[in-house]
Amino acid sequence: MSASLPFKLIYHNGYDLNFGSHVFPSRKYRLIRERMLAEGFATLDDFQVPEPATDEQILLVHEEGWVRRLQRGTLNYDEILRLEVPYSRQMVQGFWLAAGGTLLAARNALTDGIGYNIGGGFHHAFPGHGEGFCAIHDVAVAIRSLQKEGLIGKALVIDLDNHHGNGTAVIFHGDKSVITISLHQLNNYPHEKPPSTIDVHLEDGAGDTEYLQKLGDVFRLAVPGFKPDMIFYVAGADPYCEDQLGGLNLTLEGLKQRDAIVFETALTHHIPVAVTLAGGYAYNVEDTVTIHTNTAKAAVAALRDIGYRAK
């Protein structure tokens, strides 16, 4: 592997949301960086440190009351219960950093073809509350920020986390400038699944063959049909067969092919991709690290095979 990657890897030590022994292993971000360096996939020069998103950027998506309660530590019991993670100032800073990282990855994608945030993908965050380990919707913040700056008009969100992107669906409901696609396990969190533009509900135990066919059928039509200016890829690791919070049955090889479909389809149509990592709760955290690292490797392979020509 070349000592210099064709795109930057966005990472900050503050991405660790300080969850301790929580089922969400927020230390995975550091482990991914360490794995990439240890394997020689990346060098220190391939990493870029983001600034936290500004409050102004966060408020393009989120209600001011929710933002201020997060910042001041005044969430009520029900809000913390719904969020399902322990509150801390470090956690709040981590979400602001993740949003800044996804925005930086999206900016990079406009010139490099791929932007890769080793974090983010918090798709259960709603404008006025958090759910399912997600407090701030970094992808929505990036989309709204780039739209406001006139850098993109239309965006497509392809959500391949095991769990339905309910926050994404609500935030962009009725917005003709954003298409949301979610492939997820039907009988899993969240119980209520507000409609995305396109939802693919998968039954328990769906494996590589079914998953890849349904992804290809939907995504390969949606991209040229909608012609987005950017694709945001929520690359969850939890469709993996050994995931604690999943119920799908994808193998490591199947997940590699999933990534390849996304990157090859996008780049063939000259559309940049901003990557966020989302969920991953494998019994062995090293499996989660492998899956997320493989996504970066698939992005490099697609760029080198297909290339990218900015519009």
N, C-alpha and C positions, 0 to 999 in steps of 0.2 A: 504494500500500500504506500502511496506517495506520502512524503512527509508533509505535504501541503494539500489540504482538502479543497474542493471547489466551492465550499461555502463554510461559513462560520458556525460553530456550535455555541449557542447562547447558554451561559451557566453563571449562577451566583451561589456562593456558599449559603446565602440566606434562603435558598429554596427549601432547605430543611425546615418544615413547618413546626418542628418541636413537638411531635406527637408521641414521643417515647415508644412504649411497647404497643401502641395502637396497631390494629390490623392493617392500616395504611402505612406502609414502611417509607416514611418521607425521607429516610436516609438514602433511598434508592438513587436520588439524583447525584449525590456524591459518589456512590458506587458505580454509576454509569460512567461518570467522568474518569474515575480511576481505572475502570475496565478499558475504556478507549485508549487511555495512555499506556496501560500495561501491555496491551496487544499491539501497540504501534500503529493502531488505526489513526490516531490523532497525536499531534504534538501540542505543547502549551500554546504555541502561536495560533492554533486552530480555534481557540476558545475566545469568546468575547463576553465581557461583563456588562449586563444591562443596568440601566437606571430604573428605579421604581416608576411606575406610571404616575402621572400627576393626578391630583384630585379632580382637576377639570376633565381629564380623559376618563377617569372612573365614572364621573357623573354624566357622561354621555350615555351610560347604560343603567346606572344604579340610582335609586332614590336617595336623596340627601340624608334622610333620617337613618337609613340603613348604614350608609357610609360613616356618618358621625358616631353612631352607636358602636360600630366596629372600632373606630379610632379611639374612642373614649373609654372603651371597656364597659359599656352600659347595656349590653345585651341582657334580655330577660331570660328566665329559666327555659321557657318554651323555645326561644330562638337558639339557645345553646343546644338544647335537646335535638332540635331539628337539624342543626348543623352536624351533630354527631362527632365533634372533635373538641378537645379541651381548648379553652380560650387562653391566649397569651398575646402579649404585644409582639413577640417574635413571629407568631402565627400570622397576625395581621400584616406585618411587614413582608412576610413571605408571599402573601397574596398580591400585594402591590408590586413586588418584584417580579412575580410570575406574569402579571399583566404587562409590565414593562418589557419583559423578555419576549413575550409573544408579539408585541408590537414591533420590537427590534427585529425579530425573525421575519416578520411580514415585510418590513422595509428592505431587509436584505434579499428576500425572495424576488423583489421587483428587479433587481440587477443580477442576482446569481442564479435565479431559477428555483432554488430551494433555500428556505430559511428554517433552521432547526433549533427549537427551544427545548432544552433538557429540563422540561417542567411544563406547567400549564395544563390546559385541557379541562378546566373546572366547569364542566357542562351542566352541573345541577344547580348552579347559582342563578337566582331570580333577581329581578330589579330591586325588590324590597326585602329579600331574605335569603338565607343560605340553606342548602340541603346537602345531605350525602357527601360530607367532607369538602364542600365547595362554598366559598364565601363571595368571591369576586369572579365574574365570567370574563376571563382574560381574552378569549377569542372574540367575544362581542365587543369588548373595549377596543381591540385592535381594528376590527372591521369599522366601527363607528369613527374611530380616529382617522383612519385612512380615507374614509368617505368624506369626512369633514374637510380634510386637507385637499381633496380632489385628486388623490393618488389612485383610487379605484372607484368604480361605480357599482359593479355587481360582484358579489362574492358567493361562493358555494362552500358549505360546511359539510364535509363527509365524516361522519362520526362512527368510528368502528370500535368503540368501547363496548364491553359486554352489556352495559346498561344504557337504557334509553336516555337521550339528551333532552330531558324535560325543560331545563332552563333555556337551552338554545331554542327549542320549539316555541316557548312563550315569548321570548324577547323578540324574535323575528316573525311572529305570526302576522300574516297579512302584509308583510313587507315584500314587495315584488323585486326589490334589489338584492335579496338574499334567498337562496335556496338552501334548505336544510335537509340532509339525508341521514337517517339513522338506521343502522343494522344492529340488532340487539336481541337478547334473549327475552322472549315474551313474559315468561313466568319468573320474573326477577324484579328487583328494585329499578325504578320506582313503581309503586302500585298504580298510580294514576299517570297515564302517558298522554299528555296533550299532543295533538297531531303535529308532526314535522311536515315539511312539504312532501317528503316521501319517507314512509316508515316500512321497514322490512322486519316483521316479527318472526323470530326464529324459535322453534320448539326446543325443549330441553334436549341436550345431547347432539345438536346439529354439529356436523364435522366439516372437515376441509372441503370435500367435494361440493356439498350443498351450499356452504358459505361462499366459496369462491365463485360458483356459478351465479348465485343471486347478486353478489356484489358486482360482478362483471356485467350482468344484464342491466342493472340499474345505472351504474356509474358511467359505463361506456356510451350510454344514450344521453344521460343528463349533461355531461360536459360539453359536447358539441351542440346540444340542443339549447342550452342556456347561455353558453359562451361567457362564463364569468371572467372577470379581470384577475381574480385570485381564488385559489382553493385553500381552505383551511382544513388540514387533516388532523382529526382527533384520534391519535394512534394508540388506543388503549391496549394494554398487554393482557387484559383479563378474559378475552375469549379463549385463552389457553386452557387446555384440558386439566391442568393441575392447579387451577386458581381457586383460592378459598371462597371467593365471593361470586364465582362464575358458575355457569351450568352448561356452557357450550363445550365442544370437544375438539378444538383446533390444536394441531401439533405445531411444533416449532417451524417445521417446513411449510405448513399451511399458512402460518402467520407471515413468513417471508414472501410467499406468493401473494398474499393479500397486499403487502406493502408494494410489491412490484406492480400490481394492477393499478394502484393509485398513482404512483410516480410515472409509470410509462404512459398511462392514459393522459395525464395532465401535460407532460412535456411534449408528447406527440402533437398536442393541440396548442403548444406554445403558451401554456398557462402556468404561472409560478405557483409554488406550493409552500405554505407556512405550516410547519409541523409542530404539534404539541403532543405530550405523552399520555395524559389522562391516567386511568386506573391500571393497577397491576398488583395482585395480591397473592402471588404464587406461594405455595407452602415453602418452597425454597426461594428466598429472595434473589438468589443468583440466576434463577430462571427468568424472573422479571427483568433483571439487568440485561440478560442475553437478548430477550425479545426487543427491548428498547434500543439496544446497541445494533441489532440486526436491522432495525428500521433505518437508522442512519446509513448503514452499509448499503441497503437497497436504494436509498436516495443517491448516494455516490455512484453506484452502478448505473442507474438510469440516466443520470446526468452525463456520464462518460459514454454511454451507448447511444443516447439520443441527442444530447446537447440541449441548449436552451437559447432561443432567440427572442429577446424582449420585443413586445409589440410596439 
